[in-house]
Amino acid sequence: MSDTILQIRNLEAGYGEVQVLWGTNLQVTSGQLTTIVGANGAGKTTTLRSITGWVRPSGGQIIFEGDDITRLPTYRKAELGVVMVPEGRQLFGDMTVLENLEMGAFSARARAYQARNLEKVCHYFPRVKERLEQKAGTLSGGEQQMVAVGRGLMSEPKVLMIDEMSLGLSPLLAQQLFQTLKELREDGLTTLLVEQNVHLALALADHAYVLAEGQVQLEGPAREVADNDEIRKAYLGL
């Protein structure tokens, strides 16, 4: 049986008349952390949004656990376990941290594990545990990002997709969040990460895809991608 849990085949997508993805192909292996890296405008976020259904693909297929989910609505994909932590956190500032976390457990499947997953979130993010009754809008940027990832975990994900986790955070907070991602991977979570901090992403990931102009230019073990001088200079600005 294949370990591939999510596969993107010849994906095409964009916004109105502007096409962003041009036949993108990638796959995510169960239990691994896969990262998509590349310059701004390469199509990284559009790839994640197309997988979730936030952007409707104009071509190609999205295969999850062997089934074609390309045309399913976003909420159905989330119910199946395809969950996204969006760029910018998008928390409800006037609601408490606990209420924001509970929003992640909206599906029947996730509700069945709500208590267990809340305990898990508090384990991975002790600072979140200390602030459960605090309004989310009063938290620091780093704490809000912890809550956003925690909300994703509350959804009982089979694949957790995270868009620009370190954006706007101090290097220390970014390091702490990446350490938590490492722990989650070691505990078996399957993750697809889009990240502007290429060094951290490639250091942590098992497998990497380099995206440029809506197409995959290189893919392979993350350490090999990190050591490819030509790719580093041409597409990653390193």
Buried (B, 14 or more C-beta within 10 A) or exposed (E): EEEBBBBBBEBBBBEEEEBBBBEBBBBBBBBBBBBBBBBEEBBBBBBBBBBBBEBEBEBBBBBBBEEEBBEBEBEEBBBBBBBBBBBEBEBEEEBBBBBBBBBBBBBEBBBEBBEEBBEBBBEBBEBBBEBBEBBBEEBEEBBBBBBBBBBBBBBBBBBBBBBBBBBBBEEEBBEBBBEBBEEBBEEEBBBBBBBBBBEBBBBBBBBBBBBBBBBBBBBEEBEBBBEBEEBBEBBBEE
